[in-house]
Amino acid sequence: MAPEKHLTPIFLPDITIVDFNVKTSEFWTKWNFPNCILAIDGKHVLVRSPDNTGSIFFNYKFIAVDVGSFGREGDSGIFLKSTMGKKILDGSFGFPEVKKLPGSTKVLPHVIVGDEAFRLHTNIMKPYTRQASRDDKSKAIFNYRLSRARRVTENAFGLLSQVFRVFYQPINIEPSTCDDLIIVACCLHNML
């Protein structure tokens, strides 16, 4: 049995067992972003293209992380075809009930924060455009807070690459082995 089969249940548990109320509290107290349960982002892992695969391994647009996806696919597309993305779209993800924002009477849904590459959705927040935030101070403040909340994923990817320096260069192994390498590295990162 492959190592990731043993490591994944321990260090990358099923998202359905995560206590989102704890996550909401963490995002509010640490990052000043209310009703947030998760942050999403992408990391492109360079893999040497196997012979006779054409251009499907090249990254033409966005940096993406999805074990098994191709470099030419963008963050939003990869996310929406993922199991988690599909559950969000069909309403079966299991977001906590809507609740009041801290210090307010406004009742809003819980959200996941992402960058401008992700599609706006009832439960996915992304920043305002640069132009819009330049012209409106409240939008600039929102973007700043969203950026702080998103930083958790940037930090995780940065630490992962620092510890496992193989992610700084093109990886010259079979794609399926590379998928296993990425999963195991993520598990070991969470363990450390």
C-alpha angles and dihedrals in degrees: 000000000000117000093241090062089064098038101043099066090051103040103023101036124187110281090231091072095053114112100234092188089063090047091049090053091048094051091048097047099037103033105020092237115129128214092012118140104171145005123222131197141146136249122193113220112201112231123178108245113249116236117279096014097117116205102329093104095053121101108228101163128006136016106251140183119198117128104246100014123120127249094242091063119091129232094253095049093047091047095048093052092047121098091251093048092050091050091052092051096047093044097244098109095101104237114181117258117280113271142182118278112246110275093006142090092223113114114209138168124257114261146200115223124223140160128265091280091073125081119249112250136163088264100030119074124194132175126275114253117274091248093052093047092047090057098043124049094202090056090049090053091048090051091049092052093044089050091053091050092048091051091084090074093044089052092048092051091046093051092045090054093045093053097038101039091181085088091068093070139039109284112228103203135100112291094240090052089047090054089055091047092054094048093048092046090052091049092049090047090055090046092052 
